[in-house]
Amino acid sequence: MTISTNQLKLLWTAKTKVRLKDDDFRVALIHLTGCTSTKELDTDGFDVMMGLMEWMGFNPVSAHGPNYGDRPGMASFRQIEFIRTLWHEYTGGKAGEDELNKWLLSKWKLSSLRFLRADKAGKVITALKVMKSRAA
């Protein structure tokens, strides 16, 4: 089974980030996977190529904090990660999760993101977007 479009994009992004020349990438692709094109890659070949990219210094984006799981009525992992990202951008990376929790407590009466309900998540996101735009 061939890899998805998103996996293909990730592989090409990794290639760009590690500054690997096209010719060198093609040689590695042929020698490591036996494929002449990334469109021929299967999941095993993708894993091999991503392993090479990580060995060369590519660091894929990872979550900023814990995943609290799928909880009915509560904010989704994507919403929580988006809030963390907005907070990071708003503070310029100078304030972490503790400061975010203090802000949540003072403005929203929540001691942590894990207690954020889905109906309030949109409001928190909007508030952070406004704060970020005013700071700019």
N, CA and C of each residue as an Amber inpcrd file, in Angstrom:
protein
   408
   0.8400000  -1.1810000   0.0000000   0.0000000   0.0000000   0.0000000
   0.8890000   1.2490000   0.0000000   0.5930000   2.2000000  -0.8570000
   1.3970000   3.4130000  -0.9500000   1.0700000   4.3530000   0.2080000
   1.9700000   5.3060000   0.4260000   1.7970000   6.2290000   1.5410000
   0.7960000   7.3230000   1.1820000   0.2920000   7.9990000   2.2050000
  -0.7000000   9.0500000   2.0000000  -0.0320000  10.3380000   1.5020000
  -0.8450000  11.2580000   1.0550000  -0.3530000  12.5510000   0.5930000
   0.3280000  13.3020000   1.7370000  -0.2370000  13.2120000   2.9360000
   0.3690000  13.8920000   4.0800000   1.7350000  13.3120000   4.4230000
   1.8820000  12.0030000   4.3130000   3.1840000  11.3830000   4.5620000
   4.1910000  11.8260000   3.5120000   3.7450000  11.9160000   2.2810000
   4.6050000  12.3760000   1.1930000   5.0690000  13.8070000   1.4510000
   4.1420000  14.6750000   1.8750000   4.4910000  16.0590000   2.1930000
   5.4920000  16.1160000   3.3460000   5.2870000  15.2780000   4.3510000
   6.2030000  15.2430000   5.4950000   7.5990000  14.8340000   5.0570000
   7.6870000  13.8530000   4.1820000   8.9840000  13.3870000   3.7000000
   9.7050000  14.4850000   2.9250000   8.9930000  15.2060000   2.0750000
   9.6130000  16.2760000   1.3000000   9.9760000  17.4590000   2.2060000
   9.1730000  17.7120000   3.2190000   9.5100000  18.7620000   4.1890000
  10.7880000  18.3980000   4.9340000  10.8790000  17.1400000   5.3490000
  12.0720000  16.6710000   6.0510000  13.3000000  16.8130000   5.1670000
  13.1750000  16.4420000   3.8990000  14.2820000  16.5470000   2.9480000
  14.7500000  17.9940000   2.8490000  13.8120000  18.9190000   2.7970000
  14.1550000  20.3390000   2.7170000  14.8240000  20.8220000   3.9980000
  14.2920000  20.4190000   5.1350000  14.8230000  20.8780000   6.4310000
  16.2600000  20.4030000   6.6720000  16.5790000  19.1910000   6.2340000
  17.9520000  18.6920000   6.4340000  18.8740000  19.1060000   5.2900000
  18.3260000  19.8660000   4.3470000  19.0850000  20.3900000   3.2010000
  19.7380000  19.2920000   2.3810000  18.9630000  18.2600000   2.1150000
  19.4440000  17.1410000   1.3210000  19.1970000  17.4470000  -0.1580000
  20.2260000  17.3380000  -0.9650000  20.1010000  17.6120000  -2.3990000
  19.2370000  16.5350000  -3.0460000  18.5820000  16.9070000  -4.1400000
  17.6960000  15.9810000  -4.8500000  18.4200000  14.7060000  -5.2690000
  19.6170000  14.8620000  -5.8050000  20.3750000  13.6890000  -6.2630000
  20.6930000  12.7510000  -5.1070000  21.1250000  13.3220000  -3.9800000
  21.4420000  12.5030000  -2.8090000  20.1960000  11.8210000  -2.2550000
  19.0730000  12.5360000  -2.2970000  17.8110000  11.9640000  -1.8300000
  17.4160000  10.7690000  -2.7040000  17.5430000  10.9320000  -4.0080000
  17.1900000   9.8500000  -4.9380000  18.0760000   8.6200000  -4.7200000
  19.3680000   8.8480000  -4.5160000  20.2920000   7.7300000  -4.2720000
  19.8900000   6.9910000  -3.0010000  19.6090000   7.7450000  -1.9390000
  19.1970000   7.1240000  -0.6710000  17.8870000   6.3710000  -0.8510000
  16.9660000   6.9590000  -1.5910000  15.6720000   6.3280000  -1.8310000
  15.8480000   4.9860000  -2.5420000  16.6680000   4.9540000  -3.5500000
  16.8940000   3.7190000  -4.3070000  17.6230000   2.6770000  -3.4650000
  18.6910000   3.0960000  -2.7750000  19.4960000   2.1430000  -1.9970000
  18.7580000   1.6150000  -0.7670000  18.0050000   2.4740000  -0.1060000
  17.3610000   2.0600000   1.1450000  16.0230000   1.3620000   0.9370000
  15.2810000   1.7870000  -0.0920000  13.9220000   1.2410000  -0.2590000
  13.7320000   0.4590000  -1.5500000  14.6160000   0.6530000  -2.5130000
  14.4490000  -0.0080000  -3.8030000  13.4500000   0.6890000  -4.7060000
  12.9490000   1.8300000  -4.2890000  11.9740000   2.5900000  -5.0800000
  12.6940000   3.6920000  -5.8530000  12.1880000   3.9930000  -7.0310000
  12.7740000   5.0690000  -7.8260000  12.0150000   6.3780000  -7.6490000
  10.8690000   6.3180000  -6.9980000  10.0430000   7.5000000  -6.7790000
   9.3780000   7.4000000  -5.4130000   9.1480000   8.5430000  -4.7930000
   8.4780000   8.5300000  -3.4890000   7.0320000   8.0570000  -3.6140000
   6.4710000   8.1500000  -4.7860000   5.0900000   7.6960000  -4.9960000
   4.9770000   6.1740000  -4.9640000   6.1140000   5.4900000  -5.0840000
   6.1230000   4.0200000  -5.0080000   6.2880000   3.5210000  -3.5800000
   6.6150000   4.4240000  -2.6450000   6.8970000   4.0220000  -1.2650000
   5.6970000   3.3910000  -0.5800000   5.9810000   2.3550000   0.1980000
   4.9660000   1.8030000   1.0870000   5.2840000   2.3070000   2.4900000
   4.5210000   1.8860000   3.4720000   4.7220000   2.3930000   4.8330000
   6.0930000   1.9960000   5.3900000   6.5740000   0.8020000   5.0710000
   7.8970000   0.4010000   5.5490000   8.9880000   1.2790000   4.9450000
   8.8900000   1.5510000   3.6490000   9.8580000   2.4200000   2.9850000
   9.8000000   3.8390000   3.5400000   8.5940000   4.3030000   3.8250000
   8.4330000   5.6300000   4.4250000   9.1350000   5.6840000   5.7830000
   8.9420000   4.6530000   6.5910000   9.5760000   4.6080000   7.9120000
  11.1010000   4.6180000   7.7910000  11.6190000   3.9080000   6.8100000
  13.0760000   3.8740000   6.5910000  13.5810000   5.2650000   6.2010000
  12.8970000   5.9090000   5.2740000  13.3230000   7.2330000   4.8200000
  13.1870000   8.2720000   5.9390000  12.1330000   8.1800000   6.7240000
  11.9770000   9.1210000   7.8400000  13.0510000   8.8650000   8.8960000
  13.4240000   7.6170000   9.0780000  14.5200000   7.3050000   9.9880000
  15.8110000   7.9650000   9.5440000  16.0670000   7.9390000   8.2390000
  17.2380000   8.6110000   7.6900000  17.1560000  10.1140000   7.9310000
  15.9730000  10.6940000   7.6950000  15.8080000  12.1330000   7.8830000
  16.0310000  12.5210000   9.3510000  15.5360000  11.7200000  10.2610000
  15.7240000  12.0020000  11.6860000  17.1950000  11.8370000  12.0710000
  17.8570000  10.8340000  11.4980000  19.2810000  10.6430000  11.7420000
  20.0770000  11.8540000  11.2540000  19.5930000  12.4810000  10.1770000
  20.2670000  13.6490000   9.6140000  19.9020000  14.9450000  10.3420000
  19.0210000  14.8430000  11.3370000  18.7230000  16.0290000  12.1410000
  17.3040000  16.5380000  12.0720000  16.4470000  15.9110000  11.2820000
  15.0610000  16.3630000  11.2110000  14.3390000  15.9850000  12.4910000
  13.6430000  16.9670000  13.0590000  12.8960000  16.7420000  14.2890000
  11.4300000  17.0300000  14.0020000  10.6120000  15.9960000  13.8180000
   9.2100000  16.2460000  13.5140000   8.5200000  16.9750000  14.6580000
   7.5280000  17.7580000  14.3020000   6.7660000  18.4960000  15.3040000
   6.0450000  17.5080000  16.2130000   6.1520000  17.7560000  17.4900000
   5.4710000  16.8870000  18.4400000   4.5260000  17.7160000  19.2910000
   3.6690000  17.0600000  20.0020000   2.7110000  17.7340000  20.8520000
   3.4350000  18.5080000  21.9470000   2.8520000  19.6220000  22.3460000
   3.4380000  20.4550000  23.3830000   3.1000000  19.9870000  24.7850000
   2.0850000  19.1960000  24.9120000   1.6660000  18.7790000  26.2400000
   0.9300000  17.4590000  26.1990000   0.4260000  17.0480000  27.3480000
  -0.2350000  15.7480000  27.4120000  -1.5530000  15.7030000  26.6490000
  -1.8660000  14.5270000  26.1750000  -3.1370000  14.2710000  25.5170000
  -4.0570000  13.6480000  26.5610000  -5.1660000  14.2950000  26.8280000
  -6.0730000  13.8180000  27.8650000  -7.0850000  12.8060000  27.3420000
  -6.9510000  12.4370000  26.0870000  -7.8370000  11.4240000  25.5170000
  -9.1340000  12.0120000  24.9910000  -9.9490000  11.1510000  24.4240000
 -11.2350000  11.5480000  23.8760000 -12.2580000  11.5200000  25.0090000
 -12.6730000  12.7080000  25.4340000 -13.6100000  12.8070000  26.5440000
 -14.8490000  13.5530000  26.0850000 -15.9920000  12.9100000  26.0970000
 -17.2270000  13.5670000  25.6570000 -17.5000000  14.8450000  26.4530000
 -17.7970000  15.9140000  25.7250000 -18.1180000  17.1850000  26.3570000
 -16.9120000  18.0430000  26.6940000 -15.7250000  17.4730000  26.5660000
 -14.5100000  18.2140000  26.9030000 -13.7920000  18.6540000  25.6210000
 -12.9060000  19.6250000  25.7580000 -12.1540000  20.1280000  24.6100000
 -11.3290000  18.9990000  23.9940000 -11.2370000  19.0200000  22.6800000
 -10.4790000  17.9900000  21.9770000  -8.9820000  18.2580000  22.1020000
  -8.2010000  17.2570000  21.7800000  -6.7460000  17.4000000  21.8150000
  -6.2980000  18.5040000  20.8630000  -6.9190000  18.5850000  19.6950000
  -6.5580000  19.6130000  18.7190000  -6.8240000  21.0070000  19.2640000
  -7.9590000  21.1830000  19.9480000  -8.2670000  22.4850000  20.5260000
  -7.2520000  22.8510000  21.6130000  -6.9210000  21.8850000  22.4490000
  -5.9680000  22.1290000  23.5280000  -4.5900000  22.4800000  22.9630000
  -4.1570000  21.7520000  21.9430000  -2.8620000  22.0480000  21.3250000
  -2.8840000  23.4160000  20.6490000  -4.0230000  23.7850000  20.0540000
  -4.1340000  25.0970000  19.4170000  -4.0480000  26.1950000  20.4710000
  -4.6600000  25.9900000  21.6170000  -4.5760000  26.9550000  22.7150000
  -3.1310000  27.0890000  23.1810000  -2.4530000  25.9690000  23.3300000
  -1.0420000  26.0120000  23.7370000  -0.1920000  26.7730000  22.7170000
  -0.4650000  26.5310000  21.4420000   0.2790000  27.2200000  20.3780000
   0.0090000  28.7140000  20.4080000  -1.2550000  29.1050000  20.5380000
  -1.5960000  30.5270000  20.6170000  -0.9380000  31.1770000  21.8320000
  -0.9450000  30.4770000  22.9570000  -0.3170000  31.0070000  24.1720000
   1.1870000  31.2040000  23.9480000   1.8120000  30.2290000  23.3200000
   3.2540000  30.3100000  23.0300000   3.5390000  31.5110000  22.1260000
   2.7190000  31.7030000  21.1090000   2.9060000  32.8240000  20.1910000
   2.6330000  34.1550000  20.8970000   1.6040000  34.2000000  21.7300000
   1.2460000  35.4260000  22.4450000   2.3550000  35.8480000  23.4070000
   2.9300000  34.9040000  24.1080000   3.9550000  35.2260000  25.1040000
   5.3630000  35.2350000  24.5170000   5.4860000  34.8830000  23.2740000
   6.8100000  34.8350000  22.6550000   7.6650000  33.7010000  23.1970000
   7.0070000  32.6720000  23.7250000   7.7090000  31.5220000  24.2620000
   8.2720000  31.7430000  25.6540000   7.9680000  32.8940000  26.2610000
   8.5270000  33.2240000  27.5760000   7.6900000  32.6790000  28.7270000
   6.4640000  32.2900000  28.4510000   5.5870000  31.7660000  29.5040000
   5.1490000  30.3580000  29.1150000   5.1980000  29.4730000  30.0670000
   4.8740000  28.0800000  29.8010000   3.4870000  27.6850000  30.2650000
   3.3380000  26.3890000  30.4860000   2.0510000  25.8100000  30.8730000
   1.5690000  26.3350000  32.2350000   2.4890000  26.5680000  33.1520000
   2.0930000  27.0740000  34.4700000   1.4450000  28.4520000  34.3610000
   2.0450000  29.3330000  33.5670000   1.4870000  30.6640000  33.3750000
   0.1550000  30.5990000  32.6410000   0.0500000  29.6830000  31.6850000
  -1.2180000  29.4860000  30.9820000  -2.2890000  29.0480000  31.9690000
  -1.9570000  28.1240000  32.8430000  -2.9200000  27.6650000  33.8470000
  -3.3320000  28.7950000  34.7890000  -2.3960000  29.6860000  35.1420000
  -2.7370000  30.8380000  35.9860000  -3.6980000  31.7680000  35.2620000
  -3.4360000  31.9860000  33.9740000  -4.3350000  32.8220000  33.1690000
  -5.7120000  32.1900000  33.0770000  -5.7460000  30.8880000  32.8270000
  -7.0290000  30.1800000  32.7490000  -7.7990000  30.2970000  34.0720000
  -7.1000000  30.1950000  35.1770000  -7.7480000  30.2890000  36.4860000
  -8.3140000  31.6890000  36.7310000  -7.5180000  32.7060000  36.3830000
  -7.9810000  34.0650000  36.6450000  -9.1110000  34.5120000  35.7140000
  -9.0660000  34.0800000  34.4640000 -10.0620000  34.5440000  33.4880000
 -11.2290000  33.5780000  33.2820000 -10.9870000  32.2900000  33.4320000
 -11.9880000  31.2970000  33.0690000 -12.3590000  30.3620000  34.2190000
 -11.7470000  30.5520000  35.3790000 -12.0170000  29.7250000  36.5620000
 -11.7210000  28.2390000  36.3190000 -10.6240000  27.9930000  35.5630000
 -10.1620000  26.6330000  35.2680000  -8.7300000  26.5000000  35.7610000
  -8.4440000  25.4580000  36.4890000  -7.0820000  25.3070000  37.0000000
  -6.1420000  24.6550000  35.9830000  -6.6850000  24.0520000  34.9160000
  -5.8620000  23.3780000  33.9250000  -6.6570000  23.1990000  32.6320000
  -5.9240000  23.0320000  31.5300000  -6.5790000  22.7840000  30.2450000
  -7.3850000  21.4890000  30.2390000  -7.0080000  20.5570000  31.0740000
  -7.7160000  19.2730000  31.0550000  -9.1580000  19.4030000  31.5170000
  -9.4900000  20.5160000  32.1850000 -10.8560000  20.7280000  32.6590000
 -11.6740000  21.6190000  31.7240000 -11.0930000  21.9790000  30.5840000
 -11.7590000  22.8510000  29.6230000 -12.8590000  22.0950000  28.8830000
 -14.0570000  22.6220000  28.9600000 -15.1880000  22.0000000  28.2700000
 -15.1990000  22.4600000  26.8110000 -15.7900000  21.6490000  25.9680000
 -15.8180000  21.9310000  24.5350000 -16.5300000  23.2390000  24.2290000
 -17.5910000  23.5510000  24.9660000 -18.3440000  24.7770000  24.6980000
 -17.5550000  26.0380000  25.0560000 -16.5800000  25.9450000  25.9560000
 -15.7480000  27.1020000  26.3140000 -14.4650000  27.1740000  25.4930000
 -14.0780000  26.0940000  24.8650000 -12.8090000  26.0570000  24.1320000
 -12.7680000  27.1200000  23.0410000 -13.8390000  27.2670000  22.2970000
 -13.8910000  28.2730000  21.2430000 -13.7330000  29.6800000  21.7880000
 -14.3200000  29.9410000  22.9560000 -14.2070000  31.2580000  23.5760000
 -12.7730000  31.5350000  24.0260000 -12.1230000  30.5350000  24.5840000
 -10.7290000  30.6900000  25.0150000  -9.8410000  30.9400000  23.8010000
 -10.0660000  30.1980000  22.7320000  -9.2870000  30.3700000  21.5060000
  -9.4780000  31.7790000  20.9530000 -10.7290000  32.2430000  20.9080000
 -11.0120000  33.5860000  20.4110000 -10.3340000  34.6410000  21.2760000
 -10.3910000  34.4720000  22.5910000  -9.7550000  35.4340000  23.4950000
  -8.2450000  35.4870000  23.2530000  -7.6190000  34.3340000  23.0870000
  -6.1780000  34.3170000  22.8320000  -5.8320000  34.9470000  21.4790000
  -6.6760000  34.7310000  20.4820000  -6.4400000  35.3450000  19.1740000
  -6.5090000  36.8670000  19.2820000  -7.4890000  37.3630000  20.0420000
  -7.6230000  38.8200000  20.2300000  -6.4250000  39.3610000  20.9890000
  -6.0250000  38.6840000  22.0570000  -4.8650000  39.1170000  22.8360000
  -3.6120000  39.1540000  21.9540000  -3.4550000  38.1450000  21.1330000
  -2.2960000  38.0690000  20.2510000  -2.3040000  39.2030000  19.2220000
  -3.4790000  39.4870000  18.6470000  -3.5570000  40.5410000  17.6440000
  -3.3160000  41.9150000  18.2630000  -3.7600000  42.1160000  19.5010000
  -3.5350000  43.4010000  20.1650000  -2.0740000  43.5760000  20.5420000
  -1.4020000  42.5020000  20.8470000   0.0060000  42.5800000  21.2350000
   0.9020000  42.8960000  20.0360000   0.4230000  42.5500000  18.8520000
   1.2400000  42.7380000  17.6380000   1.2840000  44.1560000  17.1620000
